[in-house]
């Protein structure tokens, strides 16, 4: 069974207003141009998600884009220069991550799915590879990669019992754990559960939350497992504070 990478890039980016350019293409670092005499080029944040997939030996990737994110397609193209094949799915209205993910159902329902957000920076750099291995070794239906955080109240904290996920929360005032899920790998059982559970008729309904479907998987008895990267880090670049944290993490790496 193949692995397919899934990257959602169809959100509105409201938390960075009045910034109007796709946050996925925010230049966050510089790197040397291969074969040059020290020339530098900017590196956008979503390239780290692509790199994580390549490290995890995922060779096919679907990116979900919206009408206001066409620049993402122009930037990455077919992926041939990045080491994987990239295809694109088009979401006309921002309805939350679950709807975006479900657009890929026809392509991923019989595959393992490796999920990573294009506006996050996670350490260690091989965390998705390690989560893939953990997912296969534990025979999980859904495996969550967890990272320590001081901002669990605005993210997605997860309660563990050993490796077993007991509960998944989203933006709760009193988080039960100082962690957040940041990456995920799942198989056909979870894809089917999400597909069967997502409402489809009301385009005016509030945006759905992915963590609620992770919790639904727990409640329905799927094998949901969590891998905590205790020395890892997670930065969400959807806010100015997240951008600052990301740059701080990069600075520490360089020291």
C-alpha positions in Angstrom: 0.0 0.0 0.0 1.4 3.4 -1.1 2.0 6.5 1.0 0.6 9.7 -0.3 1.5 13.1 1.1 -1.3 15.6 1.8 -0.7 19.3 2.3 -3.7 21.7 2.7 -3.1 25.2 1.4 -6.6 26.5 1.0 -7.2 28.6 4.2 -8.0 32.3 4.4 -5.0 33.2 6.5 -7.1 35.6 8.6 -4.8 35.5 11.6 -2.1 37.3 9.6 -4.3 40.1 8.3 -3.7 42.6 6.8 -1.0 40.4 5.1 -2.7 39.3 1.9 -0.1 37.0 0.2 -0.3 33.2 0.7 1.4 32.6 4.0 2.7 29.2 2.6 5.0 31.3 0.4 6.4 33.4 3.3 10.2 33.6 2.9 11.4 32.4 6.3 15.1 31.6 5.7 17.9 31.7 3.2 20.0 28.9 1.9 23.0 28.5 -0.4 22.3 27.9 -4.1 23.8 24.5 -5.0 26.8 24.9 -7.2 27.2 28.6 -6.6 29.9 30.6 -4.9 27.9 31.2 -1.8 24.9 32.8 -3.5 21.8 32.7 -1.3 18.1 32.2 -2.2 15.0 32.7 0.0 13.3 29.6 1.3 9.6 29.7 1.9 8.0 28.0 4.9 6.1 25.3 2.9 9.3 23.9 1.5 10.0 22.4 4.9 6.7 20.4 4.6 7.8 19.1 1.2 11.2 18.3 2.6 9.7 16.3 5.5 7.7 14.2 3.0 10.8 13.5 0.9 12.7 12.5 4.1 9.8 10.1 5.0 10.2 8.4 1.6 6.8 9.8 0.3 7.1 10.2 -3.4 3.6 11.4 -4.3 1.9 14.5 -2.8 -1.5 16.2 -3.2 -1.7 19.9 -2.3 -5.1 21.5 -1.8 -5.3 25.0 -3.1 -8.0 27.7 -3.2 -8.7 30.5 -5.8 -6.6 32.9 -3.8 -3.6 30.4 -3.5 -2.9 29.7 -7.1 0.7 31.1 -6.6 1.4 27.9 -4.6 0.9 25.9 -7.8 3.2 28.2 -9.7 5.8 28.0 -7.1 6.0 24.2 -6.7 5.0 23.1 -10.2 4.9 19.3 -10.7 7.5 18.7 -7.9 10.1 17.3 -10.3 12.8 19.6 -8.9 11.9 18.7 -5.3 12.1 14.9 -5.5 8.4 14.0 -5.6 5.4 14.1 -7.8 2.9 16.9 -6.9 -0.8 17.1 -7.9 -3.3 19.7 -7.0 -6.9 19.7 -5.7 -9.1 22.8 -5.9 -11.2 24.0 -3.0 -13.5 26.9 -3.9 -14.6 27.8 -0.4 -12.7 27.7 2.9 -14.7 25.2 5.0 -12.0 23.9 7.3 -9.3 21.2 7.2 -11.7 18.2 7.2 -13.4 19.4 4.1 -10.1 20.1 2.4 -8.8 16.7 3.3 -11.9 14.9 2.1 -11.4 16.4 -1.3 -8.6 13.9 -1.6 -10.7 10.9 -0.6 -10.9 9.4 -4.0 -7.1 9.5 -4.4 -6.2 8.5 -0.8 -8.9 6.1 0.4 -6.8 3.0 -0.3 -3.5 4.5 0.7 -1.6 5.5 3.7 -1.7 9.3 4.1 1.1 11.4 5.5 -0.3 14.8 6.6 1.7 17.9 7.3 0.7 21.6 7.4 2.5 24.0 5.0 2.6 26.9 7.5 4.3 25.1 10.4 7.9 24.4 11.3 8.5 21.2 13.3 11.6 19.7 14.8 13.3 17.2 14.5 13.4 17.4 10.7 13.0 13.7 10.4 9.8 13.6 12.6 7.5 12.6 9.8 9.8 9.7 8.8 9.9 8.5 12.5 6.1 8.8 12.7 5.7 6.8 9.5 7.8 4.0 11.0 5.9 4.3 14.3 2.6 4.0 12.5 3.6 0.9 10.7 5.2 -0.8 13.7 2.2 -0.2 15.9 -0.3 -1.1 13.2 -2.2 2.1 13.9 -5.2 3.4 12.0 -4.1 6.9 12.9 -0.8 8.1 14.4 -0.3 11.6 15.7 3.1 13.3 16.1 3.1 15.3 19.3 5.3 18.3 20.3 5.8 20.1 23.5 4.3 23.6 23.6 3.6 26.5 25.9 0.5 27.5 24.0 -1.6 24.3 24.2 -4.7 26.4 24.9 -4.7 27.7 21.3 -3.6 24.4 19.7 -4.5 20.7 19.8 -3.4 19.0 23.0 -3.5 15.2 23.2 -3.9 12.9 26.2 -1.8 9.7 26.1 -1.8 6.5 28.0 1.5 5.1 27.0 1.3 5.1 23.2 -2.5 5.0 23.1 -4.3 8.3 22.4 -7.0 8.7 25.0 -8.4 12.1 23.9 -7.8 14.9 21.4 -8.8 18.5 22.2 -8.8 21.7 20.3 -8.2 25.2 21.7 -9.4 24.5 25.2 -9.1 27.1 28.0 -7.6 24.5 30.4 -5.5 22.1 28.3 -5.1 18.6 29.8 -1.5 18.4 28.5 1.2 20.8 27.4 1.6 19.4 23.9 0.0 19.7 20.5 -0.4 17.3 17.6 1.5 18.7 14.6 1.7 15.9 12.0 -0.3 12.8 11.3 -0.3 9.5 9.4 -3.4 7.5 8.8 -4.8 4.6 6.8 -8.0 3.7 5.0 -10.1 3.2 8.2 -9.6 6.8 9.3 -10.2 8.1 5.7 -13.4 6.2 5.5 -14.6 7.4 9.0 -13.9 11.0 8.1 -15.5 10.7 4.7 -18.7 9.2 6.2 -19.0 11.7 8.9 -18.4 15.1 7.2 -21.6 17.1 6.4 -21.9 18.0 2.7 -25.0 19.9 2.1 -24.7 23.2 4.1 -21.9 25.5 2.7 -22.8 28.1 5.4 -22.0 25.8 8.4 -19.0 26.8 10.6 -15.6 25.5 9.6 -15.0 22.0 10.9 -12.0 21.1 13.1 -9.7 18.3 12.3 -9.0 17.5 15.9 -12.7 16.6 16.4 -12.3 13.8 13.8 -9.2 12.5 15.5 -11.3 12.4 18.7 -14.1 10.7 16.7 -11.6 8.0 15.7 -10.8 7.4 19.4 -14.5 7.2 20.3 -15.1 4.7 17.5 -12.5 2.3 18.6 -9.9 2.9 15.9 -6.3 2.2 16.8 -5.1 5.8 17.5 -1.5 6.1 18.6 0.6 9.1 19.6 4.4 9.6 19.3 5.7 12.4 21.5 8.8 14.1 20.3 9.8 15.2 23.8 12.8 17.3 22.6 11.0 18.5 19.5 9.5 21.9 18.7 6.5 23.2 16.9 5.8 26.6 15.4 2.5 27.7 13.8 3.3 30.5 11.3 -0.4 31.5 11.1 0.3 34.3 13.7 3.0 36.9 14.0 4.0 35.2 17.3 4.4 32.0 15.4 6.7 33.6 12.8 8.8 35.0 15.6 9.0 31.5 17.3 10.0 29.9 14.0 12.8 32.3 13.4 14.0 31.8 17.0 14.0 28.0 16.5 16.0 28.5 13.3 18.5 30.7 15.1 19.0 28.1 17.8 19.7 25.5 15.1 22.4 27.7 13.6 24.3 28.1 17.0 
